[in-house]
Amino acid sequence: MKHLLCALTWAISLNAFSQSPDLGKGISYTVEMSGTMSDGKHAPFWLTANKYGLPSVERNSGYIRGSMFRPVETDSTRHWGLGYGADLVIPTNHTSHFFVQQLYADVRWLKGTLTVGQKQHPMQLKNNALSSGSQTFGINSRPYPEVRLALTDYWEIPYTRGFLSFKGHIAFGTLTDNHFQRDFVRGQSHYDQDVLMHTKAAYLKFGKKEKPFNVEAGIEMASQFGGTHYEYTGDGYQRTKSGRNIKSFWHAFAGGGSDSLDGATQNNEGNMLGSWVIRFNYNTKAAQYGLYADHFFEDHSAMFHLDYDGYAYENGQMKKKNNRYLLYPLKDIMLGADIHLKHFHWISDAVVEYVNTRYQSGPVYSDRTPQISDHIGGIDNYYNNAIEPGWQHWGQTIGNPLYQSTIYNEDHRLIFECNRFTAWHIGLAGHPTDHIHYRLRASWQEGLGTYDIPYCNPKRNVCVGLETSYDASNIYQGLSIGASFGLDRGELMGNNTGGMLTLRLER
C-alpha cells in the first residue's frame, strides 16, 4: 500500500508538471496614444462614455498607454492556467497625472477563475461595443482592486442533460478614489474615504447548445460599505465611520445590519443595489437575434415590488396585525434588442434600447410611526446614498452612463443630479472592408432631475458618437489608426463638439 501511494503521488506530480504553462507564451504588448479636442464645456459624451474611465471628460486631453497581457485562455488546453496583465497610463488634463488602469493575475482551475488585482470586466448579456450600458455592472468607470472568484463561462449543471447551465462571480475589493473625492468637493460638500466594495452575480442559461433558442436570466448585486463619510455642516465636516468587521462583510454579502444614521427604522448596512436581468437568444445561419431587459433596484420595494404593510402598534410595540401587502408596478426598466448579421459587413451589428427610471417606487416615502402604521417605500433615489459615495468611482458612473456622472457637476457635489429620465439609444457597427471598422452610438434623453430636487422643466439632450479605425498592418505590422467625432446638443450635457485621434501599436 505504501509503494502504491508513493507511485500515485509521483504520477500526480508528473501530471501537474506536464500541465505547467509556459508563462512567456501568448504575451501581447500594446502602446496607445490618444488626443481629444473639443468645443464646449466637456468632451462629447460618446467619445468618453463606456471606456472604463480611461479618456478624460475635459474638452482637451490626451494620454499615452502601455500594456502587457497574457490571457488565461492561452492555457485553454490545460486543466489549469495562469494569466496576468499590466496596463499603465500617463494622461494630460485628467483626474490623475499617472494611474494604473489594470494590474492583475488570473488563476484558472477547470472552469473556475480566481482574479487578484485590478482588471476590466465586460458587461453580461449585452453588446459591449454598442449598448448604452448595464445599470449595475457597466463599463463606464475605472476598475478597482479586488479578489474575485468566477465561473466566466457557463457550466452545465449535472443531470439536466445539457439544458441548464450556470455562471457567476463573487468579489470583494476597495475603491481607490480617496484624493479625487476630497479634492473634487473643494470643502463644500460631502465625500467618502476608504470605501469597500462587494459584488456578486448569478446567471442561469436554459437551452441546449445545439438548439437555436435559449434564455439567460440572472441577478447582479453590489454593496458599498465600510467607508468613512464626511458630511459638510457649513463650518466643517462631521465624520461617520462605517463598520469594517466580519459582521460588516457578512452583511454586505447576505444583507441585514444597519447604518449609524438609520435612526429608529433600520435599513441594510451599506449601499446595496442591483438588477434583475434576462436575455432571449435566437441563432440562425444568417443572423443572431437578442431581446433583453435590465430592471434596476435600490431596495426591496423595487427588488420584489412587494411590501408588507399590515403592521400596527399594540402596547407600545409594532406587531403584524393584518394580512395586507403593498404592490408596486413595474415601470422602471431597460429594454433592448440587438442583431448580429453574419454575412453583411456594412452593418454587422445593431442595437436599440429604451430606458425609463422615472418611477423609483413612487414620489412618497414614509416609515411606520405610532400615529401612522402605513409603510410606503418610494423615492428610491437611484445611484445615490446618504452615507456611502453612491454608484460612482473617480466621478464616473459605475453603471449606465446615461445617469449623468457626478464629475460633470458644476457645483462639485458628489451626487447624481438627474437619475429620473427616459432615454432611447441606438448603436450600429460594421466593417465595410477588411481594414476599416466603425461604430455609431446615438442617444436621446429627457431628464427630470431627482424627486428631492426636480427640474422646473424637463431637460433634453441628444448625444452622437462616430468612431472609425483603420488596420494599417499593411503599412506597419500591428498598427491601427482611429478617428472619432462626437456631438452633444441640449440642456443636460450642453453643446459640445469634438474629435479624437488614436494611434495603437500591438505586438
GUPAKOL-330308 format. One record per residue (C-alpha): z negated, x negated, y negated; residue in three letters; residue number from 1. Coordinates in nm, 3 decimals. Layout:
SITE; Z; X; Y; ala; NUM
...
REM end
This chain:
SITE; 0.000; 0.000; 0.000; met; 1
SITE; -0.085; -0.286; -0.238; lys; 2
SITE; 0.252; -0.454; -0.176; his; 3
SITE; 0.427; -0.120; -0.226; leu; 4
SITE; 0.257; -0.067; -0.563; leu; 5
SITE; 0.349; -0.419; -0.674; cys; 6
SITE; 0.710; -0.365; -0.572; ala; 7
SITE; 0.719; -0.031; -0.756; leu; 8
SITE; 0.568; -0.187; -1.070; thr; 9
SITE; 0.822; -0.470; -1.055; trp; 10
SITE; 1.108; -0.223; -1.015; ala; 11
SITE; 0.990; -0.019; -1.314; ile; 12
SITE; 0.960; -0.335; -1.524; ser; 13
SITE; 1.311; -0.444; -1.430; leu; 14
SITE; 1.445; -0.097; -1.514; asn; 15
SITE; 1.268; -0.096; -1.852; ala; 16
SITE; 1.407; -0.443; -1.926; phe; 17
SITE; 1.758; -0.331; -1.832; ser; 18
SITE; 1.717; -0.036; -2.067; gln; 19
SITE; 1.615; -0.255; -2.362; ser; 20
SITE; 1.851; -0.201; -2.655; pro; 21
SITE; 2.032; -0.473; -2.844; asp; 22
SITE; 1.872; -0.436; -3.187; leu; 23
SITE; 2.153; -0.631; -3.352; gly; 24
SITE; 2.419; -0.393; -3.223; lys; 25
SITE; 2.554; -0.098; -3.421; gly; 26
SITE; 2.429; -0.208; -3.764; ile; 27
SITE; 2.620; -0.088; -4.070; ser; 28
SITE; 2.590; -0.229; -4.422; tyr; 29
SITE; 2.674; -0.039; -4.741; thr; 30
SITE; 2.693; -0.132; -5.108; val; 31
SITE; 2.746; 0.152; -5.357; glu; 32
SITE; 2.784; 0.161; -5.735; met; 33
SITE; 2.792; 0.482; -5.934; ser; 34
SITE; 2.801; 0.578; -6.302; gly; 35
SITE; 2.780; 0.912; -6.481; thr; 36
SITE; 2.884; 1.002; -6.837; met; 37
SITE; 2.827; 1.348; -6.980; ser; 38
SITE; 2.843; 1.550; -7.299; asp; 39
SITE; 2.539; 1.777; -7.324; gly; 40
SITE; 2.166; 1.773; -7.261; lys; 41
SITE; 2.196; 1.672; -6.895; his; 42
SITE; 2.441; 1.562; -6.633; ala; 43
SITE; 2.627; 1.864; -6.492; pro; 44
SITE; 2.429; 2.041; -6.220; phe; 45
SITE; 2.659; 1.987; -5.922; trp; 46
SITE; 2.700; 1.617; -5.998; leu; 47
SITE; 2.332; 1.561; -5.914; thr; 48
SITE; 2.204; 1.853; -5.702; ala; 49
SITE; 2.161; 1.826; -5.323; asn; 50
SITE; 2.193; 1.448; -5.319; lys; 51
SITE; 1.837; 1.364; -5.211; tyr; 52
SITE; 1.730; 1.297; -5.571; gly; 53
SITE; 1.946; 0.985; -5.593; leu; 54
SITE; 2.151; 1.050; -5.913; pro; 55
SITE; 1.967; 1.088; -6.242; ser; 56
SITE; 1.982; 1.420; -6.428; val; 57
SITE; 2.014; 1.229; -6.757; glu; 58
SITE; 2.354; 1.270; -6.916; arg; 59
SITE; 2.441; 0.897; -6.896; asn; 60
SITE; 2.311; 0.699; -6.599; ser; 61
SITE; 2.406; 0.489; -6.300; gly; 62
SITE; 2.278; 0.295; -6.002; tyr; 63
SITE; 2.350; 0.015; -5.757; ile; 64
SITE; 2.253; 0.088; -5.399; arg; 65
SITE; 2.235; -0.135; -5.095; gly; 66
SITE; 2.157; -0.014; -4.745; ser; 67
SITE; 2.145; -0.123; -4.383; met; 68
SITE; 2.125; 0.120; -4.091; phe; 69
SITE; 2.109; 0.108; -3.714; arg; 70
SITE; 2.133; 0.470; -3.591; pro; 71
SITE; 1.919; 0.557; -3.292; val; 72
SITE; 2.235; 0.715; -3.147; glu; 73
SITE; 2.356; 0.359; -3.080; thr; 74
SITE; 2.141; 0.375; -2.766; asp; 75
SITE; 2.264; 0.719; -2.659; ser; 76
SITE; 2.341; 0.598; -2.305; thr; 77
SITE; 1.983; 0.477; -2.253; arg; 78
SITE; 1.664; 0.669; -2.178; his; 79
SITE; 1.506; 0.529; -2.491; trp; 80
SITE; 1.641; 0.389; -2.812; gly; 81
SITE; 1.549; 0.230; -3.143; leu; 82
SITE; 1.691; 0.289; -3.488; gly; 83
SITE; 1.598; 0.172; -3.833; tyr; 84
SITE; 1.717; 0.180; -4.191; gly; 85
SITE; 1.656; 0.032; -4.534; ala; 86
SITE; 1.808; 0.185; -4.848; asp; 87
SITE; 1.721; 0.031; -5.188; leu; 88
SITE; 1.829; 0.148; -5.534; val; 89
SITE; 1.838; -0.016; -5.878; ile; 90
SITE; 1.911; 0.265; -6.129; pro; 91
SITE; 1.956; 0.295; -6.503; thr; 92
SITE; 1.819; 0.581; -6.714; asn; 93
SITE; 1.630; 0.722; -6.416; his; 94
SITE; 1.270; 0.818; -6.337; thr; 95
SITE; 1.220; 0.468; -6.189; ser; 96
SITE; 1.354; 0.118; -6.260; his; 97
SITE; 1.369; 0.049; -5.886; phe; 98
SITE; 1.295; 0.264; -5.584; phe; 99
SITE; 1.314; 0.274; -5.208; val; 100
SITE; 1.531; 0.565; -5.107; gln; 101
SITE; 1.485; 0.510; -4.732; gln; 102
SITE; 1.282; 0.273; -4.518; leu; 103
SITE; 1.207; 0.387; -4.164; tyr; 104
SITE; 1.209; 0.323; -3.791; ala; 105
SITE; 1.313; 0.570; -3.519; asp; 106
SITE; 1.187; 0.551; -3.162; val; 107
SITE; 1.353; 0.789; -2.914; arg; 108
SITE; 1.249; 0.870; -2.559; trp; 109
SITE; 1.493; 1.106; -2.384; leu; 110
SITE; 1.531; 1.385; -2.646; lys; 111
SITE; 1.209; 1.324; -2.841; gly; 112
SITE; 1.218; 1.103; -3.154; thr; 113
SITE; 0.928; 0.955; -3.348; leu; 114
SITE; 1.014; 0.859; -3.706; thr; 115
SITE; 0.779; 0.647; -3.914; val; 116
SITE; 0.869; 0.592; -4.277; gly; 117
SITE; 1.085; 0.743; -4.549; gln; 118
SITE; 1.410; 0.899; -4.427; lys; 119
SITE; 1.664; 1.156; -4.546; gln; 120
SITE; 1.672; 1.456; -4.311; his; 121
SITE; 1.959; 1.708; -4.314; pro; 122
SITE; 1.927; 2.084; -4.356; met; 123
SITE; 1.928; 2.301; -4.045; gln; 124
SITE; 2.160; 2.598; -3.979; leu; 125
SITE; 2.364; 2.540; -4.297; lys; 126
SITE; 2.665; 2.338; -4.413; asn; 127
SITE; 2.502; 2.031; -4.571; asn; 128
SITE; 2.807; 1.947; -4.784; ala; 129
SITE; 2.878; 2.293; -4.929; leu; 130
SITE; 2.567; 2.515; -4.912; ser; 131
SITE; 2.357; 2.572; -5.224; ser; 132
SITE; 2.061; 2.456; -5.014; gly; 133
SITE; 1.783; 2.574; -4.785; ser; 134
SITE; 1.492; 2.749; -4.953; gln; 135
SITE; 1.224; 2.546; -4.774; thr; 136
SITE; 1.366; 2.219; -4.640; phe; 137
SITE; 1.651; 2.129; -4.873; gly; 138
SITE; 1.829; 1.802; -4.953; ile; 139
SITE; 1.774; 1.800; -5.329; asn; 140
SITE; 1.472; 1.571; -5.378; ser; 141
SITE; 1.388; 1.216; -5.281; arg; 142
SITE; 1.232; 1.173; -4.935; pro; 143
SITE; 0.872; 1.062; -4.888; tyr; 144
SITE; 0.696; 0.851; -4.620; pro; 145
SITE; 0.575; 1.044; -4.318; glu; 146
SITE; 0.511; 1.033; -3.945; val; 147
SITE; 0.748; 1.280; -3.781; arg; 148
SITE; 0.785; 1.385; -3.417; leu; 149
SITE; 1.101; 1.582; -3.346; ala; 150
SITE; 1.341; 1.724; -3.094; leu; 151
SITE; 1.651; 1.665; -3.306; thr; 152
SITE; 1.893; 1.820; -3.055; asp; 153
SITE; 1.850; 2.140; -2.858; tyr; 154
SITE; 1.665; 2.101; -2.528; trp; 155
SITE; 1.746; 2.355; -2.259; glu; 156
SITE; 1.432; 2.539; -2.154; ile; 157
SITE; 1.391; 2.529; -1.776; pro; 158
SITE; 1.453; 2.840; -1.565; tyr; 159
SITE; 1.667; 3.007; -1.835; thr; 160
SITE; 1.998; 2.895; -1.677; arg; 161
SITE; 2.103; 2.725; -1.997; gly; 162
SITE; 2.073; 3.044; -2.205; phe; 163
SITE; 1.769; 2.942; -2.412; leu; 164
SITE; 1.723; 2.609; -2.594; ser; 165
SITE; 1.462; 2.472; -2.835; phe; 166
SITE; 1.438; 2.211; -3.110; lys; 167
SITE; 1.195; 2.144; -3.394; gly; 168
SITE; 0.961; 1.896; -3.558; his; 169
SITE; 0.609; 1.837; -3.681; ile; 170
SITE; 0.521; 1.583; -3.953; ala; 171
SITE; 0.251; 1.460; -4.190; phe; 172
SITE; 0.324; 1.250; -4.496; gly; 173
SITE; 0.239; 1.181; -4.859; thr; 174
SITE; 0.423; 1.233; -5.187; leu; 175
SITE; 0.500; 0.925; -5.397; thr; 176
SITE; 0.546; 1.062; -5.749; asp; 177
SITE; 0.200; 0.991; -5.894; asn; 178
SITE; 0.311; 0.798; -6.200; his; 179
SITE; 0.607; 1.030; -6.263; phe; 180
SITE; 0.384; 1.339; -6.282; gln; 181
SITE; 0.129; 1.166; -6.504; arg; 182
SITE; 0.393; 1.028; -6.743; asp; 183
SITE; 0.610; 1.341; -6.750; phe; 184
SITE; 0.342; 1.582; -6.877; val; 185
SITE; 0.256; 1.348; -7.169; arg; 186
SITE; -0.110; 1.451; -7.165; gly; 187
SITE; -0.025; 1.815; -7.244; gln; 188
SITE; -0.007; 1.990; -6.906; ser; 189
SITE; -0.149; 1.985; -6.554; his; 190
SITE; -0.041; 1.740; -6.284; tyr; 191
SITE; -0.145; 1.623; -5.938; asp; 192
SITE; -0.209; 1.289; -5.768; gln; 193
SITE; -0.213; 1.165; -5.407; asp; 194
SITE; -0.078; 1.489; -5.257; val; 195
SITE; -0.038; 1.507; -4.878; leu; 196
SITE; 0.243; 1.695; -4.703; met; 197
SITE; 0.268; 1.873; -4.371; his; 198
SITE; 0.590; 2.023; -4.239; thr; 199
SITE; 0.689; 2.187; -3.913; lys; 200
SITE; 0.982; 2.385; -3.781; ala; 201
SITE; 1.086; 2.554; -3.458; ala; 202
SITE; 1.430; 2.687; -3.365; tyr; 203
SITE; 1.548; 2.881; -3.059; leu; 204
SITE; 1.911; 2.898; -2.954; lys; 205
SITE; 2.030; 3.196; -2.749; phe; 206
SITE; 2.356; 3.146; -2.563; gly; 207
SITE; 2.516; 2.907; -2.318; lys; 208
SITE; 2.716; 2.601; -2.427; lys; 209
SITE; 3.038; 2.721; -2.267; glu; 210
SITE; 3.025; 3.061; -2.437; lys; 211
SITE; 3.187; 3.113; -2.781; pro; 212
SITE; 2.897; 3.312; -2.926; phe; 213
SITE; 2.537; 3.205; -2.980; asn; 214
SITE; 2.242; 3.280; -3.208; val; 215
SITE; 1.997; 3.035; -3.364; glu; 216
SITE; 1.669; 3.161; -3.508; ala; 217
SITE; 1.356; 2.989; -3.627; gly; 218
SITE; 1.080; 2.933; -3.876; ile; 219
SITE; 1.028; 2.649; -4.125; glu; 220
SITE; 0.681; 2.595; -4.274; met; 221
SITE; 0.515; 2.345; -4.505; ala; 222
SITE; 0.183; 2.277; -4.676; ser; 223
SITE; 0.092; 2.059; -4.972; gln; 224
SITE; -0.277; 1.967; -4.955; phe; 225
SITE; -0.540; 1.700; -5.009; gly; 226
SITE; -0.444; 1.601; -5.364; gly; 227
SITE; -0.637; 1.573; -5.689; thr; 228
SITE; -0.549; 1.834; -5.951; his; 229
SITE; -0.579; 1.754; -6.323; tyr; 230
SITE; -0.592; 2.073; -6.531; glu; 231
SITE; -0.529; 2.035; -6.905; tyr; 232
SITE; -0.800; 2.211; -7.108; thr; 233
SITE; -0.680; 2.139; -7.460; gly; 234
SITE; -0.913; 1.849; -7.528; asp; 235
SITE; -0.886; 1.664; -7.198; gly; 236
SITE; -0.847; 1.710; -6.824; tyr; 237
SITE; -1.065; 1.881; -6.569; gln; 238
SITE; -1.032; 1.719; -6.224; arg; 239
SITE; -1.040; 1.915; -5.898; thr; 240
SITE; -1.025; 1.729; -5.567; lys; 241
SITE; -0.897; 1.899; -5.253; ser; 242
SITE; -1.024; 1.818; -4.906; gly; 243
SITE; -0.872; 1.531; -4.705; arg; 244
SITE; -1.088; 1.551; -4.391; asn; 245
SITE; -1.000; 1.654; -4.037; ile; 246
SITE; -1.051; 2.023; -4.123; lys; 247
SITE; -0.802; 1.994; -4.408; ser; 248
SITE; -0.537; 1.852; -4.174; phe; 249
SITE; -0.608; 2.129; -3.925; trp; 250
SITE; -0.587; 2.399; -4.194; his; 251
SITE; -0.255; 2.251; -4.312; ala; 252
SITE; -0.125; 2.277; -3.955; phe; 253
SITE; -0.273; 2.608; -3.841; ala; 254
SITE; -0.366; 2.787; -4.165; gly; 255
SITE; -0.705; 2.903; -4.282; gly; 256
SITE; -0.963; 2.746; -4.506; gly; 257
SITE; -0.978; 2.793; -4.883; ser; 258
SITE; -0.932; 2.607; -5.210; asp; 259
SITE; -1.208; 2.530; -5.459; ser; 260
SITE; -1.059; 2.761; -5.722; leu; 261
SITE; -1.010; 3.064; -5.493; asp; 262
SITE; -1.322; 3.246; -5.607; gly; 263
SITE; -1.453; 3.542; -5.407; ala; 264
SITE; -1.117; 3.608; -5.239; thr; 265
SITE; -1.016; 3.315; -5.018; gln; 266
SITE; -0.658; 3.209; -4.953; asn; 267
SITE; -0.528; 2.940; -4.721; asn; 268
SITE; -0.614; 2.584; -4.812; glu; 269
SITE; -0.332; 2.407; -4.997; gly; 270
SITE; 0.012; 2.535; -5.094; asn; 271
SITE; 0.156; 2.695; -4.783; met; 272
SITE; 0.513; 2.828; -4.778; leu; 273
SITE; 0.813; 2.863; -4.550; gly; 274
SITE; 1.123; 3.050; -4.439; ser; 275
SITE; 1.246; 3.267; -4.156; trp; 276
SITE; 1.599; 3.154; -4.073; val; 277
SITE; 1.872; 3.288; -3.844; ile; 278
SITE; 2.235; 3.200; -3.780; arg; 279
SITE; 2.514; 3.364; -3.576; phe; 280
SITE; 2.791; 3.135; -3.448; asn; 281
SITE; 3.133; 3.224; -3.306; tyr; 282
SITE; 3.363; 2.945; -3.193; asn; 283
SITE; 3.735; 2.974; -3.115; thr; 284
SITE; 4.017; 2.723; -3.065; lys; 285
SITE; 4.130; 2.769; -3.426; ala; 286
SITE; 3.805; 2.810; -3.617; ala; 287
SITE; 3.428; 2.820; -3.608; gln; 288
SITE; 3.256; 3.108; -3.792; tyr; 289
SITE; 2.896; 3.142; -3.903; gly; 290
SITE; 2.672; 3.405; -4.062; leu; 291
SITE; 2.317; 3.314; -4.167; tyr; 292
SITE; 2.008; 3.430; -4.352; ala; 293
SITE; 1.711; 3.247; -4.507; asp; 294
SITE; 1.407; 3.454; -4.608; his; 295
SITE; 1.152; 3.259; -4.811; phe; 296
SITE; 0.780; 3.338; -4.822; phe; 297
SITE; 0.477; 3.208; -5.013; glu; 298
SITE; 0.211; 3.417; -4.839; asp; 299
SITE; 0.155; 3.682; -4.575; his; 300
SITE; 0.293; 3.965; -4.788; ser; 301
SITE; 0.639; 3.807; -4.777; ala; 302
SITE; 0.599; 3.640; -4.438; met; 303
SITE; 0.522; 3.955; -4.239; phe; 304
SITE; 0.597; 4.228; -4.500; his; 305
SITE; 0.278; 4.397; -4.386; leu; 306
SITE; -0.073; 4.401; -4.536; asp; 307
SITE; -0.381; 4.575; -4.404; tyr; 308
SITE; -0.516; 4.796; -4.683; asp; 309
SITE; -0.784; 5.007; -4.517; gly; 310
SITE; -1.097; 4.835; -4.648; tyr; 311
SITE; -1.390; 4.999; -4.823; ala; 312
SITE; -1.735; 4.889; -4.944; tyr; 313
SITE; -2.033; 5.004; -4.738; glu; 314
SITE; -2.387; 4.888; -4.811; asn; 315
SITE; -2.253; 4.611; -5.034; gly; 316
SITE; -2.011; 4.477; -4.773; gln; 317
SITE; -1.636; 4.512; -4.729; met; 318
SITE; -1.554; 4.681; -4.397; lys; 319
SITE; -1.245; 4.813; -4.225; lys; 320
SITE; -1.263; 5.191; -4.263; lys; 321
SITE; -0.911; 5.334; -4.236; asn; 322
SITE; -0.601; 5.267; -4.028; asn; 323
SITE; -0.388; 5.202; -4.336; arg; 324
SITE; -0.120; 4.940; -4.395; tyr; 325
SITE; 0.099; 4.845; -4.688; leu; 326
SITE; 0.465; 4.779; -4.603; leu; 327
SITE; 0.675; 4.553; -4.828; tyr; 328
SITE; 1.054; 4.596; -4.839; pro; 329
SITE; 1.286; 4.307; -4.755; leu; 330
SITE; 1.455; 4.240; -5.088; lys; 331
SITE; 1.437; 3.864; -5.137; asp; 332
SITE; 1.683; 3.682; -4.913; ile; 333
SITE; 1.959; 3.427; -4.896; met; 334
SITE; 2.270; 3.546; -4.710; leu; 335
SITE; 2.561; 3.320; -4.626; gly; 336
SITE; 2.886; 3.289; -4.437; ala; 337
SITE; 3.085; 2.979; -4.354; asp; 338
SITE; 3.402; 2.888; -4.168; ile; 339
SITE; 3.542; 2.565; -4.031; his; 340
SITE; 3.921; 2.565; -3.981; leu; 341
SITE; 4.007; 2.310; -3.713; lys; 342
SITE; 4.378; 2.270; -3.784; his; 343
SITE; 4.418; 2.344; -4.155; phe; 344
SITE; 4.344; 2.036; -4.361; his; 345
SITE; 4.394; 2.158; -4.717; trp; 346
SITE; 4.091; 2.387; -4.679; ile; 347
SITE; 3.895; 2.286; -4.371; ser; 348
SITE; 3.557; 2.434; -4.468; asp; 349
SITE; 3.444; 2.724; -4.686; ala; 350
SITE; 3.103; 2.873; -4.773; val; 351
SITE; 2.994; 3.180; -4.966; val; 352
SITE; 2.626; 3.263; -5.036; glu; 353
SITE; 2.419; 3.528; -5.209; tyr; 354
SITE; 2.060; 3.455; -5.317; val; 355
SITE; 1.806; 3.706; -5.451; asn; 356
SITE; 1.447; 3.610; -5.540; thr; 357
SITE; 1.359; 3.877; -5.798; arg; 358
SITE; 1.116; 4.091; -5.595; tyr; 359
SITE; 0.847; 3.844; -5.476; gln; 360
SITE; 0.642; 4.126; -5.317; ser; 361
SITE; 0.638; 4.319; -5.643; gly; 362
SITE; 0.509; 4.280; -6.003; pro; 363
SITE; 0.144; 4.370; -5.932; val; 364
SITE; -0.129; 4.163; -5.770; tyr; 365
SITE; -0.478; 4.300; -5.704; ser; 366
SITE; -0.759; 4.172; -5.483; asp; 367
SITE; -1.013; 4.418; -5.345; arg; 368
SITE; -1.320; 4.480; -5.560; thr; 369
SITE; -1.630; 4.703; -5.518; pro; 370
SITE; -1.463; 4.951; -5.751; gln; 371
SITE; -1.106; 4.926; -5.614; ile; 372
SITE; -1.061; 4.890; -5.238; ser; 373
SITE; -0.683; 4.853; -5.251; asp; 374
SITE; -0.525; 4.515; -5.196; his; 375
SITE; -0.173; 4.451; -5.326; ile; 376
SITE; -0.021; 4.108; -5.264; gly; 377
SITE; 0.251; 4.082; -5.526; gly; 378
SITE; 0.362; 3.821; -5.782; ile; 379
SITE; 0.417; 3.556; -5.514; asp; 380
SITE; 0.541; 3.313; -5.783; asn; 381
SITE; 0.782; 3.119; -5.562; tyr; 382
SITE; 0.754; 2.737; -5.559; tyr; 383
SITE; 0.452; 2.740; -5.797; asn; 384
SITE; 0.086; 2.686; -5.708; asn; 385
SITE; -0.239; 2.689; -5.905; ala; 386
SITE; -0.375; 2.363; -5.759; ile; 387
SITE; -0.103; 2.173; -5.574; glu; 388
SITE; 0.206; 2.046; -5.763; pro; 389
SITE; 0.446; 2.316; -5.649; gly; 390
SITE; 0.753; 2.269; -5.434; trp; 391
SITE; 0.886; 1.959; -5.611; gln; 392
SITE; 0.896; 1.581; -5.572; his; 393
SITE; 0.977; 1.345; -5.859; trp; 394
SITE; 1.050; 1.658; -6.065; gly; 395
SITE; 1.322; 1.773; -5.827; gln; 396
SITE; 1.311; 2.093; -5.622; thr; 397
SITE; 1.239; 2.017; -5.256; ile; 398
SITE; 1.412; 2.339; -5.151; gly; 399
SITE; 1.712; 2.511; -5.309; asn; 400
SITE; 1.809; 2.358; -5.648; pro; 401
SITE; 1.902; 2.699; -5.790; leu; 402
SITE; 1.527; 2.720; -5.850; tyr; 403
SITE; 1.569; 2.506; -6.162; gln; 404
SITE; 1.386; 2.177; -6.112; ser; 405
SITE; 1.082; 2.100; -6.326; thr; 406
SITE; 1.242; 1.779; -6.454; ile; 407
SITE; 1.461; 1.995; -6.680; tyr; 408
SITE; 1.161; 2.149; -6.861; asn; 409
SITE; 1.174; 2.057; -7.228; glu; 410
SITE; 0.805; 2.147; -7.269; asp; 411
SITE; 0.718; 1.894; -6.994; his; 412
SITE; 0.524; 2.141; -6.783; arg; 413
SITE; 0.542; 2.086; -6.409; leu; 414
SITE; 0.609; 2.449; -6.322; ile; 415
SITE; 0.918; 2.639; -6.214; phe; 416
SITE; 1.001; 2.844; -6.520; glu; 417
SITE; 1.276; 3.054; -6.357; cys; 418
SITE; 1.201; 3.148; -5.997; asn; 419
SITE; 1.326; 3.509; -6.023; arg; 420
SITE; 1.704; 3.515; -6.011; phe; 421
SITE; 2.020; 3.640; -5.847; thr; 422
SITE; 2.296; 3.395; -5.762; ala; 423
SITE; 2.639; 3.373; -5.599; trp; 424
SITE; 2.764; 3.042; -5.466; his; 425
SITE; 3.091; 2.922; -5.311; ile; 426
SITE; 3.195; 2.592; -5.160; gly; 427
SITE; 3.531; 2.457; -5.041; leu; 428
SITE; 3.622; 2.127; -4.875; ala; 429
SITE; 3.930; 1.970; -4.725; gly; 430
SITE; 4.133; 1.655; -4.672; his; 431
SITE; 4.497; 1.706; -4.779; pro; 432
SITE; 4.583; 1.359; -4.644; thr; 433
SITE; 4.415; 1.111; -4.412; asp; 434
SITE; 4.291; 0.915; -4.715; his; 435
SITE; 4.189; 1.194; -4.958; ile; 436
SITE; 3.890; 1.426; -4.923; his; 437
SITE; 3.747; 1.677; -5.171; tyr; 438
SITE; 3.470; 1.931; -5.207; arg; 439
SITE; 3.428; 2.204; -5.467; leu; 440
SITE; 3.098; 2.381; -5.538; arg; 441
SITE; 3.050; 2.660; -5.791; ala; 442
SITE; 2.755; 2.888; -5.867; ser; 443
SITE; 2.688; 3.189; -6.089; trp; 444
SITE; 2.324; 3.268; -6.163; gln; 445
SITE; 2.127; 3.528; -6.359; glu; 446
SITE; 1.763; 3.433; -6.421; gly; 447
SITE; 1.470; 3.648; -6.526; leu; 448
SITE; 1.205; 3.376; -6.566; gly; 449
SITE; 0.878; 3.445; -6.384; thr; 450
SITE; 0.654; 3.753; -6.363; tyr; 451
SITE; 0.393; 3.578; -6.580; asp; 452
SITE; 0.643; 3.459; -6.842; ile; 453
SITE; 0.961; 3.668; -6.817; pro; 454
SITE; 1.267; 3.612; -7.029; tyr; 455
SITE; 1.320; 3.872; -7.304; cys; 456
SITE; 1.680; 3.899; -7.184; asn; 457
SITE; 1.836; 3.770; -6.862; pro; 458
SITE; 1.980; 3.418; -6.886; lys; 459
SITE; 2.308; 3.348; -6.707; arg; 460
SITE; 2.479; 3.032; -6.603; asn; 461
SITE; 2.795; 2.903; -6.433; val; 462
SITE; 2.798; 2.556; -6.272; cys; 463
SITE; 3.106; 2.392; -6.118; val; 464
SITE; 3.140; 2.055; -5.947; gly; 465
SITE; 3.457; 1.897; -5.803; leu; 466
SITE; 3.429; 1.571; -5.608; glu; 467
SITE; 3.715; 1.368; -5.462; thr; 468
SITE; 3.711; 1.049; -5.259; ser; 469
SITE; 3.991; 0.813; -5.160; tyr; 470
SITE; 3.965; 0.597; -4.849; asp; 471
SITE; 4.105; 0.267; -4.976; ala; 472
SITE; 4.071; 0.078; -4.647; ser; 473
SITE; 4.441; 0.002; -4.666; asn; 474
SITE; 4.361; -0.199; -4.982; ile; 475
SITE; 4.028; -0.347; -4.874; tyr; 476
SITE; 3.852; -0.273; -4.544; gln; 477
SITE; 3.564; -0.026; -4.581; gly; 478
SITE; 3.631; 0.053; -4.948; leu; 479
SITE; 3.623; 0.409; -5.081; ser; 480
SITE; 3.662; 0.531; -5.439; ile; 481
SITE; 3.508; 0.857; -5.559; gly; 482
SITE; 3.567; 1.054; -5.878; ala; 483
SITE; 3.377; 1.371; -5.974; ser; 484
SITE; 3.391; 1.628; -6.252; phe; 485
SITE; 3.116; 1.874; -6.343; gly; 486
SITE; 3.083; 2.165; -6.584; leu; 487
SITE; 2.787; 2.388; -6.682; asp; 488
SITE; 2.810; 2.685; -6.913; arg; 489
SITE; 2.528; 2.924; -7.001; gly; 490
SITE; 2.169; 2.959; -7.117; glu; 491
SITE; 1.988; 2.831; -6.807; leu; 492
SITE; 2.137; 2.481; -6.779; met; 493
SITE; 2.304; 2.464; -7.119; gly; 494
SITE; 2.659; 2.345; -7.184; asn; 495
SITE; 2.722; 2.017; -7.002; asn; 496
SITE; 3.050; 1.846; -6.918; thr; 497
SITE; 3.077; 1.514; -6.743; gly; 498
SITE; 3.218; 1.289; -6.478; gly; 499
SITE; 3.102; 1.039; -6.218; met; 500
SITE; 3.278; 0.735; -6.069; leu; 501
SITE; 3.156; 0.586; -5.741; thr; 502
SITE; 3.265; 0.273; -5.554; leu; 503
SITE; 3.145; 0.231; -5.198; arg; 504
SITE; 3.193; -0.056; -4.954; leu; 505
SITE; 3.083; -0.010; -4.594; glu; 506
SITE; 3.098; -0.254; -4.303; arg; 507
REM end
